[in-house]
């Protein structure tokens, strides 16, 4: 059953309805086969891009949808309830455009952003490295200035869309300074020396290609550096706050999809002459699942509304990512339990949902890292996050 939503504008209602229509017609018929065969649905991103669903949070003047994050995240959630691999891809594509959209010069944005937001091109985000997953300051990929170019060498691990993307937003070290020694580059996929390894063999999200991207003497013109030299870590961390909200919304959608399947099954399956949903023990499990989904949704949208009002939201984004992904793991596990032996088979999608939920506790910063971010925020402000910004601020 689709989530009931309170939406601020008729345009937002239309976007949600469009997302539901596309997921029903274009995604739902293909998801089981594509995930089973570990096939990346590149064409669907063009379909979603042409419908305007890849560019929702970016300015209209560059080809974006100019929508608040509150609406963008709910569109992602609708898609994730049917196909999480695609919803993750939308979030990653938006993240790959973030540095250019927020830190790029006006000339850079006018030259590149419309094509990147239009859907014909697909983006990827290269931050993590095999030895520096949660510590970007320890990255070893280097960019050395050589005249009018930078020469990049290194390897970027866990790159979503690796080998399929048309461009890569790459963070690389330009000096030894841990805080100000990283810079951001927009690198076309066909640049000589940029290659992707075969995709990782993953537990879940098998319809999403994840690969190590290697850079061997990759020459990138200075004009493709985003922001100032040494500003890359600032760009990366700001982008991750937004990316965490994207993954939180994917987790909410995934949990909603699992809940819907569990409720549907519980209404149809009978034991001892009664529907299993009429047995109190199981009904209470479903009630807890519904509460977990609603709590995760509310937490995620609360953080999004702070962002939309241009208020600090980094700590709240971490809370949303942690709560939504932990709840998704619990809800999907319970969905398998509700279906019993059938839940453990691939004849029903809940086993896939459970496998997909696990990685959401890991990427965009593990939930242990989110707890570290939240605890540090509490140390800085003994009032916690229960504060009302004054008009003077």
PyMOL commands that set and color helices and strands:
alter all, ss='L'
color gray80, all
select helices_A, chain A and resi 10-27+31-36+42-50+60-62+69-80+84-103+106-117+136-138+222-224+232-268+276-278+280-308+314-344+350-360+367-380
alter helices_A, ss='H'
color red, helices_A
select strands_A, chain A and resi 123-126+142-146+149-160+167-173+182-188+194-196+210-221+225-226+270-271+274-275
alter strands_A, ss='S'
color yellow, strands_A
deselect
rebuild
show_as cartoon
